[in-house]
Amino acid sequence: MERSDFAGLIERFDELRAQGRGYLEVWGGAVFPLLTLGFAGSAAVVHLVTDEDVISLLVADEPADADAEVLVLDDPAEFTADFILNLERAWLVVEDFVRTGDPGRAGEWRELQ
């Protein structure tokens, strides 16, 4: 796992975007909260981990046209359209989280059961 400052995070995101898919983990200063961004093409999913047992998905402002497969860690995973964000919107969520440390500003989170 590679750690970096915000400039390094931007550089890594740009590298992954150039490859067409990727996965990033962003900490808010401590172990939790942890925000993850997984994407393939323009489809992205954002997870929020608030403790060892609580993981939530960011609900899309407007559901995508179809389900999509994005990376989670190193493996592709299928997500329903309700959680598929446009990559640019997902990146704005990451940027805001890095600046504020507040994942609640991103929108509605749905806890995984």
SERO-4910 file (N, C-alpha, C, O; in steps of 0.05 Angstrom, whole numbers):
BEGIN
 pado doro    nc1    nc2    nc3   cac1   cac2   cac3    cc1    cc2    cc3    oc1    oc2    oc3
  Met    A     17    -23      0      0      0      0     18     25      0     37     27     15
  Glu    A     11     43    -17     27     68    -20     12     91     -7    -11     95    -12
  Arg    A     26    106     10     15    130     23     26    154      9     49    155      1
  Ser    A      9    175      8     19    200     -5      4    224      6    -16    221     20
  Asp    A     14    247     -1     -1    272      5    -21    276    -17    -24    259    -35
  Phe    A    -36    299    -17    -57    303    -36    -46    305    -64    -59    295    -83
  Ala    A    -24    318    -68    -12    319    -95     -5    291   -105    -10    286   -129
  Gly    A      4    274    -88     10    246    -96    -15    231   -102    -16    214   -120
  Leu    A    -36    237    -87    -62    224    -92    -73    232   -120    -83    215   -135
  Ile    A    -71    257   -126    -80    267   -153    -63    253   -175    -74    244   -195
  Glu    A    -37    252   -171    -20    239   -190    -28    210   -194    -29    200   -217
  Arg    A    -32    195   -172    -40    167   -174    -67    164   -188    -70    146   -204
  Phe    A    -86    181   -181   -112    180   -194   -109    184   -224   -121    169   -240
  Asp    A    -93    203   -232    -89    209   -260    -77    185   -274    -84    178   -297
  Glu    A    -58    171   -261    -45    147   -272    -66    125   -276    -67    113   -298
  Leu    A    -82    121   -256   -103    100   -258   -124    106   -278   -133     89   -293
  Arg    A   -132    132   -279   -152    140   -299   -141    136   -327   -156    128   -345
  Ala    A   -116    141   -332   -103    136   -358   -104    106   -365   -105     99   -389
  Gln    A   -103     89   -345   -105     60   -349   -134     51   -354   -139     28   -363
  Gly    A   -153     68   -347   -181     61   -351   -195     48   -328   -219     43   -329
  Arg    A   -180     43   -306   -193     32   -282   -173     34   -259   -149     36   -262
  Gly    A   -185     32   -234   -168     34   -211   -183     34   -185   -208     32   -184
  Tyr    A   -168     35   -163   -179     34   -136   -161     50   -118   -136     47   -118
  Leu    A   -173     68   -102   -158     85    -83   -171     83    -56   -195     80    -53
  Glu    A   -155     86    -35   -164     88     -8   -154    114      4   -131    121      1
  Val    A   -172    129     17   -166    155     28   -175    156     57   -198    151     63
  Trp    A   -156    162     75   -162    164    103   -166    193    111   -155    211    100
  Gly    A   -184    196    131   -190    223    141   -171    231    164   -179    248    180
  Gly    A   -148    220    165   -129    227    186   -124    205    206   -102    204    218
  Ala    A   -143    188    211   -141    166    229   -148    140    213   -151    141    189
  Val    A   -150    118    227   -157     93    214   -185     95    202   -190     86    180
  Phe    A   -203    108    216   -230    112    206   -237    142    209   -228    155    228
  Pro    A   -253    153    192   -265    140    169   -245    136    146   -225    149    143
  Leu    A   -252    116    129   -237    109    106   -256    111     82   -278    100     83
  Leu    A   -248    125     61   -264    128     37   -249    113     15   -225    115     13
  Thr    A   -264     97     -1   -251     84    -23   -265     92    -49   -289     97    -50
  Leu    A   -250     92    -70   -260     98    -97   -251     76   -115   -227     72   -119
  Gly    A   -270     62   -127   -264     41   -146   -277     49   -172   -300     59   -172
  Phe    A   -263     45   -195   -276     54   -220   -265     37   -244   -244     25   -243
  Ala    A   -281     38   -264   -274     26   -290   -287     44   -311   -312     47   -311
  Gly    A   -272     55   -329   -282     74   -348   -293     98   -333   -280    109   -316
  Ser    A   -317    106   -340   -330    129   -327   -348    121   -303   -359    138   -290
  Ala    A   -350     95   -298   -367     85   -276   -350     83   -250   -329     71   -251
  Ala    A   -361     94   -229   -346     93   -203   -365     87   -180   -389     92   -181
  Val    A   -353     76   -159   -368     70   -134   -351     80   -111   -326     76   -111
  Val    A   -364     93    -91   -350    103    -68   -360     88    -43   -385     88    -38
  His    A   -342     76    -28   -348     63     -3   -339     81     20   -320     96     17
  Leu    A   -353     79     42   -345     92     67   -343     71     89   -362     56     94
  Val    A   -320     69    102   -316     50    124   -313     67    149   -294     82    152
  Thr    A   -332     64    167   -332     81    192   -321     66    216   -313     78    236
  Asp    A   -321     40    215   -306     23    234   -303     -4    222   -311     -9    200
  Glu    A   -291    -23    237   -285    -49    226   -309    -64    214   -306    -79    196
  Asp    A   -333    -58    225   -357    -73    217   -377    -57    201   -398    -68    194
  Val    A   -372    -31    196   -392    -15    183   -381     -3    157   -363     13    157
  Ile    A   -393    -13    135   -386     -4    108   -411      6     94   -432     -8     95
  Ser    A   -410     29     82   -433     40     68   -425     47     39   -401     51     33
  Leu    A   -445     48     22   -441     57     -6   -454     84    -10   -476     89      1
  Leu    A   -442    101    -25   -454    127    -32   -475    122    -54   -470    110    -74
  Val    A   -499    131    -48   -521    129    -67   -518    149    -89   -512    173    -84
  Ala    A   -522    141   -114   -519    159   -136   -541    180   -135   -564    174   -128
  Asp    A   -534    206   -142   -554    227   -143   -576    220   -163   -600    223   -157
  Glu    A   -568    209   -185   -586    198   -205   -575    171   -214   -552    170   -222
  Pro    A   -591    150   -211   -581    124   -218   -570    123   -246   -580    136   -264
  Ala    A   -550    107   -250   -538    103   -277   -558     88   -294   -578     78   -285
  Asp    A   -552     86   -320   -570     72   -339   -569     42   -335   -587     28   -343
  Ala    A   -547     32   -324   -543      3   -321   -525     -3   -298   -510     14   -288
  Asp    A   -525    -28   -289   -506    -38   -269   -478    -36   -282   -476    -34   -306
  Ala    A   -458    -37   -265   -431    -35   -276   -411    -51   -258   -417    -56   -234
  Glu    A   -389    -58   -269   -368    -72   -255   -345    -52   -251   -335    -40   -270
  Val    A   -336    -49   -226   -314    -32   -220   -294    -47   -202   -301    -69   -192
  Leu    A   -270    -36   -199   -251    -49   -182   -256    -44   -152   -262    -22   -144
  Val    A   -253    -65   -136   -252    -63   -107   -227    -79    -99   -225   -103   -104
  Leu    A   -208    -64    -88   -181    -74    -84   -170    -82   -112   -168    -64   -129
  Asp    A   -164   -107   -117   -153   -114   -143   -173   -130   -160   -167   -139   -182
  Asp    A   -198   -134   -150   -217   -151   -163   -241   -135   -173   -250   -116   -160
  Pro    A   -251   -142   -197   -276   -129   -206   -300   -139   -190   -301   -162   -182
  Ala    A   -318   -120   -185   -343   -126   -170   -366   -113   -184   -363    -90   -193
  Glu    A   -389   -126   -184   -413   -116   -197   -429    -99   -177   -433   -108   -154
  Phe    A   -438    -76   -186   -455    -58   -169   -480    -51   -185   -479    -48   -209
  Thr    A   -502    -47   -170   -527    -39   -183   -525     -9   -191   -509      6   -179
  Ala    A   -542     -1   -209   -542     26   -220   -546     47   -198   -538     70   -201
  Asp    A   -559     40   -176   -565     59   -154   -539     70   -142   -539     91   -129
  Phe    A   -517     55   -145   -492     63   -132   -470     71   -152   -448     77   -144
  Ile    A   -477     72   -177   -457     78   -198   -457    109   -202   -477    121   -210
  Leu    A   -434    121   -196   -430    149   -200   -413    154   -225   -398    136   -234
  Asn    A   -416    177   -237   -398    186   -257   -371    190   -244   -369    200   -221
  Leu    A   -349    182   -257   -322    184   -245   -316    212   -236   -304    216   -215
  Glu    A   -323    232   -251   -318    260   -244   -332    267   -217   -320    280   -200
  Arg    A   -357    259   -214   -371    264   -189   -358    249   -166   -356    261   -144
  Ala    A   -350    225   -171   -337    209   -149   -311    222   -141   -305    223   -117
  Trp    A   -296    233   -160   -271    246   -153   -276    271   -137   -260    277   -119
  Leu    A   -297    286   -143   -304    309   -127   -310    301    -98   -303    316    -79
  Val    A   -323    279    -94   -328    268    -67   -302    263    -52   -299    271    -29
  Val    A   -282    251    -66   -256    245    -54   -242    272    -47   -232    274    -25
  Glu    A   -242    290    -66   -229    316    -60   -241    330    -36   -227    341    -19
  Asp    A   -268    330    -34   -281    343    -12   -274    329     14   -270    342     35
  Phe    A   -273    303     14   -267    287     38   -238    294     47   -233    296     71
  Val    A   -220    296     28   -192    302     35   -191    330     48   -176    334     68
  Arg    A   -205    349     37   -205    376     48   -219    379     75   -209    393     93
  Thr    A   -242    365     79   -258    370    102   -257    347    123   -262    351    146
  Gly    A   -252    322    113   -253    299    131   -282    291    137   -286    274    154
  Asp    A   -302    303    124   -330    299    130   -343    284    107   -350    296     87
  Pro    A   -347    258    109   -360    243     88   -390    249     85   -402    243     64
  Gly    A   -402    260    105   -431    266    105   -438    286     84   -462    288     76
  Arg    A   -419    303     76   -425    323     56   -429    312     28   -440    326     10
  Ala    A   -422    287     24   -423    274     -3   -451    268    -12   -457    268    -36
  Gly    A   -469    262      7   -496    254      0   -506    232     17   -497    229     40
  Glu    A   -524    216      7   -536    194     22   -518    169     21   -510    160      0
  Trp    A   -513    158     45   -498    133     47   -517    111     55   -534    115     72
  Arg    A   -514     87     43   -530     64     50   -512     42     61   -494     32     47
  Glu    A   -517     35     86   -500     15    100   -505    -12     88   -528    -20     83
  Leu    A   -483    -27     83   -485    -54     73   -492    -72     97   -483    -69    119
  Gln    A   -509    -92     91   -518   -110    112   -501   -135    113   -506   -153    129
***
